[in-house]
Amino acid sequence: MHVRRVVPNLRTEDPEACGAFYARLGLTPAMDMGWITTLTGTGTGTGTGTDSGTAPAQLSLMTEDLTGPVVPDLSIEVDDVDAAYEELRAGGAELLFPVRDEEWGVRRFFVRDPDGRVVNVLGHR
């Protein structure tokens, strides 16, 4: 399984104010669906790893999760969502949200890590 990116998700009651704050640090909206806005930097990543420098820095601001039970703490995009689900299920992880295809073009599920953080594991279809 290959991880494509990891994005922190910040819960906010005021996405406009948060967006303006992070804009001062050079982040600009790349996607805005109303309940989630993903901000990106102008750089191309750290230059390390297998995708050496191809992914820009990202941060998502969320007021809610449209179909999930909670706002996840972070999102991890993988190349095979079903394999990730099976690996975590077989290992006894706490699965909070079953694998499903979302209308906005991702396949995803939620899992809780050992410290209680909620992880949104997803892949673009």
N, C-alpha and C positions, 0 to 999 in steps of 0.2 A: 504494500500500500504506500502511496506517495502523498505527502502533505503538500498542498499547493500554496496555502497561506494561512496565517493565524491572525485574527482580527479581534481586538478587545471591543466589547460592547458596553457602553456606559448608559445606564438608565438616567433619563432626564425628564423633568416636568416642563422645561423650557428649552426646546431644541434650538430656537432662534438665538437665544442668549448664549447657549453653549457653542453653537456654530460660529457666532461672531467672536467669541473668545478664542477658539481654535484657529480661526482665520488669521488672527494676529500672529500665530505661530507658523503660518504658511500652509495650513490645510484648507482645501477647497472641496465643496460638494461634488462627488462623482455620481451619486445616486440619491434621490429623495423620493420615498414612497409615502410620505406623510408621517407614518409611525416609526420609520427608520430612515436615517440619513447617514450615508457613508461618506466620510471625508478622506481625501488622499493628499499626500505630499507631492512635491514636484520632483523629488529624487527617484531613484530606481532601486532602492533597497540597499542592503549592506554590502553586497558584492561577495557574500560567502554562501556556501551550500551548493546544492546541485543545480539550482536555477540561478546561479551567480548574478545577483543584481537585477533580476527581471521584474520583481514585484515592488510597486511603490508602497510606502508606509500607508497604513489605513487605520481608521478609527470609526466605529459606528456609534451614533447617538440614537437611543430608542426610548420612546414614550411607553411602549408596550410591545408585545409580540403578537402579531395579528392572529395567528392560529395556535401558538404554543401556550403552555400553562403558565410560564414565567418569562421574564426577560433574561436571556442567558448572559453569563458573565463574559464569554468569549465564543467566537465561531472559528472552527477549524475546517477548512475546505480540503477534502481528500479526493483522490481520483476514483475511489470505489467505496461508495457509502454503504452498500450492502455487506461488503467484506469487513468494514470497520464495525458495523452493527453486530455481525456474527462474532467477531473477535472479542468485543466488549461483553456481549451476552454470555459467551462461553466462559469468560473470566469472572463472571458473577457481578459485573458492574450494575449499578442502579440505573435502569433505563426509565426515563421520565416521560418520554414522548415517542411513540413508535415511528418507524420509518414511513415516510409519506412523501408524495410528490405535491409540491405547492404550485399554485397558479402562476406565481412569478418566476417559474422556471428552475427551481432547485428541488433536489431530493434531500431529505434531512431527517434527523432524529436528535433528541436531547438525552444526555447522560450526565450523571453527577460524578465529579472526581472525588478522590478520597478525602479531600479537605472541604467538600460540600459545594464547590463551585459548579454551576450548571454550564455544560458545554454543548453548543449547537454544532453538530457534525453534519456537514453538507457537501454537496457536489452540484455543479451546474449541469442541467440536462442538455 
